[in-house]
Amino acid sequence: MGQVIDAAGNTAGQDPPAPCRVLLLEDSGMDADLVREHLRMIDDHAFDVHRVETRQAFIDAVTDGGPFDLILSDFDLPDFDGMSALAIARDRLPRVPFIFVSGMLGEENAIEALKKGATDYVVKLRMERLQVVVRRALIEARDRNELADKRAALAESEARLRFALEAGRLGSWELTLATNRLRVSSICAANLGLADPADIPTYERLLEHVHPDDREHQKTMVRQAVSSGSPLDMEYRTVWPDGSIHWVQVRGRAVYDKDGAPIGMAGVSLNITDRKKAEERQLLLLEELNHRVKNTLAMVQSIAKQTLRAAPSVEAFPDAFQSRLRALAQAHDLLTRRHWQGASLSEIAALTLEPHVHAGRVKVGGPPVNLTTGVAVSLHLAFHELATNAAKYGALTAENGRVDLDWEIVKPEQTPVRDGVSQSSGQAGSGQGGGRSVRDGGGALVLRWRESGGPPVVPPTRRGFGSRLIERGLAHELEGDVALAFETAGVRCRLVIPLSSRVSPQ
Amino acid sequence: MTDTDLSNLTVLIVEDEPLIAMSLEDALIDQGVACLGPAGSVSAALDMIEAGGFDIALLDVNLRGERVDAVADRLAGAGIPFIFTTGHGAEGLPDAHRTRPVIGKPFRDIDITDALARHRPR
């Protein structure tokens, strides 16, 4: 393999060590040369010496110069002293070894210097010691720096992990199997509704916070994870001190000693209550959707059967059936826009009658009334039947024919019994029924459909789907009184519906 | 089913959807069955049970968002047989009455008449 030569001409892979950068505080040029001389004798290191002579130059070098791998300092200087230099260096460059090189250094000074953080000292009379002292200081510094770097990296990694755990709302925990001692993070405690991790110092204390129905399962899963070595991953319910129930997911793994015996377990915990609630909501929604679809299919089936029954001919079936299906779909569209929270009576009336209102043929009016979804669908289907009949046989077939649909809210004592048309009651058929009657409730909605200006009305010989739906279905559904009259001057329909949570003024 | 015997039978219909109730009535009246109701709410159903006069009931499990447990309890207490009709699965049934016969919506007329013949009191 060929050698790679870099731009500086160094041979990659076997570079000589980078020169060791030395800060030398020495006012005497001769002594400085002596130091350089002795450094050169250290054969496995190269040295790059930066010499300063004054206090200010030293401070500048320590503050902005460097970086340095070693500081060598005289002890006695004209404007400065070695102990002050040491103090500055310890403050600014605590990791750089500091060695005194001095002509005279009494024992007391030496001890004081070492106490204050000097790495070593060499007296100029025994300058040959410098090689040994420097080499040892550099090796020790390197080891010390490596250790410090590792500590810093570990601390940084721990901080990152803690941040990730906190950002993910993950609690962490450790279990010692021999003692069942548990150490948990504050998030882990918070997942159980506890402010203080010290509240669950043991596995037994943790179990007290697990929902009774989930306790055995919890223990079994932990035991299994320990005996099999497979990861623990389970969900359980926890009962918080306030009695509320929350969901926790724990993941972990057993820890083994070098002989393979399990000694503990460690892992994370996560509050998954929101997720569980969303899952439950989704299940409910699916169930509700299923119910609604089945119910709608049953309604379509009913419409089909009854349309077929009432159709004068098989040919008349498709048109009548499709028109009713369309009406049902319209009602669903409106209710979906209202999030299935019901609809207003005027919206429901407009659904069928708006085209005729625009043409000036139909007048609709009344105070605001809220309807629940079931009532809204039934009334819509009833309006659809009335409007279809009017457009086919009634007032809307004639140029001057018109329809008035209006409603009002009446007090109980004002409940009308005029109009003189025969009434179907919500309690009809059985002659006894439950629910509210118009007269004992808190008022009623009175709704009138009146056609005029059309051709003379011929009463039908038998009741069709529309009549049945209005007289039987609607009367029952609304527990109200329904009067449908095929008068010669025009069809009239009057509904008296007791006010309730299903039919309420706004 | 050849042995469908629906003679002299009166059925209480508990159903909140008028279209479905009307369709049930049609099917039953065609078979010569007399119908009571429909009761569209729990309170209406309870009133009609109180008044009596029927042999068996068809019971929708949910009336305007209200569960029919109370109605089922009352019928069971009075020894009157009943058949659930539901758009939900069996899990929608009242817990105390899970062994009762169930007909899923939408149903065929024959499902209704068969079930009535099988479960009517003898």
Boltz contact constraints between the chains, C-beta under 6 A:
constraints:
  - contact:
      token1: [A, 291]
      token2: [B, 87]
      max_distance: 6.0
  - contact:
      token1: [A, 291]
      token2: [B, 88]
      max_distance: 6.0
  - contact:
      token1: [A, 294]
      token2: [B, 87]
      max_distance: 6.0
  - contact:
      token1: [A, 294]
      token2: [B, 105]
      max_distance: 6.0
  - contact:
      token1: [A, 295]
      token2: [B, 87]
      max_distance: 6.0
  - contact:
      token1: [A, 297]
      token2: [B, 106]
      max_distance: 6.0
  - contact:
      token1: [A, 298]
      token2: [B, 20]
      max_distance: 6.0
  - contact:
      token1: [A, 298]
      token2: [B, 105]
      max_distance: 6.0
  - contact:
      token1: [A, 298]
      token2: [B, 106]
      max_distance: 6.0
  - contact:
      token1: [A, 299]
      token2: [B, 19]
      max_distance: 6.0
  - contact:
      token1: [A, 301]
      token2: [B, 106]
      max_distance: 6.0
  - contact:
      token1: [A, 302]
      token2: [B, 19]
      max_distance: 6.0
  - contact:
      token1: [A, 302]
      token2: [B, 20]
      max_distance: 6.0
  - contact:
      token1: [A, 302]
      token2: [B, 23]
      max_distance: 6.0
  - contact:
      token1: [A, 305]
      token2: [B, 23]
      max_distance: 6.0
  - contact:
      token1: [A, 430]
      token2: [B, 36]
      max_distance: 6.0
  - contact:
      token1: [A, 432]
      token2: [B, 51]
      max_distance: 6.0
  - contact:
      token1: [A, 433]
      token2: [B, 44]
      max_distance: 6.0
  - contact:
      token1: [A, 434]
      token2: [B, 43]
      max_distance: 6.0
  - contact:
      token1: [A, 434]
      token2: [B, 44]
      max_distance: 6.0
  - contact:
      token1: [A, 434]
      token2: [B, 47]
      max_distance: 6.0
  - contact:
      token1: [A, 435]
      token2: [B, 41]
      max_distance: 6.0
  - contact:
      token1: [A, 435]
      token2: [B, 44]
      max_distance: 6.0
  - contact:
      token1: [A, 473]
      token2: [B, 18]
      max_distance: 6.0
  - contact:
      token1: [A, 473]
      token2: [B, 22]
      max_distance: 6.0
  - contact:
      token1: [A, 476]
      token2: [B, 18]
      max_distance: 6.0
  - contact:
      token1: [A, 476]
      token2: [B, 38]
      max_distance: 6.0
  - contact:
      token1: [A, 476]
      token2: [B, 40]
      max_distance: 6.0
  - contact:
      token1: [A, 477]
      token2: [B, 18]
      max_distance: 6.0
  - contact:
      token1: [A, 477]
      token2: [B, 40]
      max_distance: 6.0
